[in-house]
C-alpha cells in the first residue's frame, strides 16, 4: 500500500496515561479513545494547556480504539510508552501498524506478541512499565498514533498498448 504521512500525534506525560484524543469524527481523520478494560468504560478526556489527557487506575488494563472517520483506508501506527504496539520496537511513524477501512475501527488491547497473542496494556508505576524494563523510559505514559492516508494508485490495464487502448485478444 502506498501511503502519505498526515500526522503523528503524541503528548507529554505526568504520571498518568496520556493520549491525544479527537472529540468527534467530524473534526479529524480518526478518533482515538482509551477504554479501561477492568472498569469496563471509556476514560474521560481532560484538557490542560492545549494537551489532552486521560487518567487511569494503576493495575487496570486498558485498550486503545482507533476509529477511521475518513472516506478512505488509513494506516494507524500506534505506540504506547514509546514502543510500537505491533513490532515492539522503539516507536517511529515509518513502522508497521493497523489498516482501518473507511468507517471501521481497531481496538488494540496490548503489544502484539504474535498473530494470536498480545501482552496487555495496563496502567502502572513508571518503574514497572514495559518500556522502562526494556531500557526505553523516555516516553512513559504517552500514547501516540501516526495516521497515513492511502495514496490513490493509478491503475493501468493489464493488456494495453502504448496508446492506452486495450490490446486485441490473440
HELIX and SHEET records of a PDB file:
HELIX    1   1 UNK A   25  UNK A   27  5                                   3    
HELIX    2   2 UNK A  126  UNK A  128  5                                   3    
HELIX    3   3 UNK A  130  UNK A  133  1                                   4    
HELIX    4   4 UNK A  137  UNK A  139  5                                   3    
SHEET    1   A 3 UNK A   3  UNK A   9  0                                        
SHEET    2   A 3 UNK A 142  UNK A 150 -1                                        
SHEET    3   A 3 UNK A  18  UNK A  19  1                                        
SHEET    1   B 4 UNK A   3  UNK A   9  0                                        
SHEET    2   B 4 UNK A 142  UNK A 150 -1                                        
SHEET    3   B 4 UNK A  74  UNK A  80 -1                                        
SHEET    4   B 4 UNK A  83  UNK A  84 -1                                        
SHEET    1   C 4 UNK A   3  UNK A   9  0                                        
SHEET    2   C 4 UNK A 142  UNK A 150 -1                                        
SHEET    3   C 4 UNK A  74  UNK A  80 -1                                        
SHEET    4   C 4 UNK A  98  UNK A 100 -1                                        
SHEET    1   D 4 UNK A  41  UNK A  42  0                                        
SHEET    2   D 4 UNK A  30  UNK A  36 -1                                        
SHEET    3   D 4 UNK A  61  UNK A  68 -1                                        
SHEET    4   D 4 UNK A 105  UNK A 108 -1                                        
SHEET    1   E 5 UNK A  41  UNK A  42  0                                        
SHEET    2   E 5 UNK A  30  UNK A  36 -1                                        
SHEET    3   E 5 UNK A  61  UNK A  68 -1                                        
SHEET    4   E 5 UNK A 118  UNK A 122 -1                                        
SHEET    5   E 5 UNK A 110  UNK A 112 -1                                        
SHEET    1   F 2 UNK A  46  UNK A  48  0                                        
SHEET    2   F 2 UNK A  51  UNK A  53 -1                                        
END                                                                             
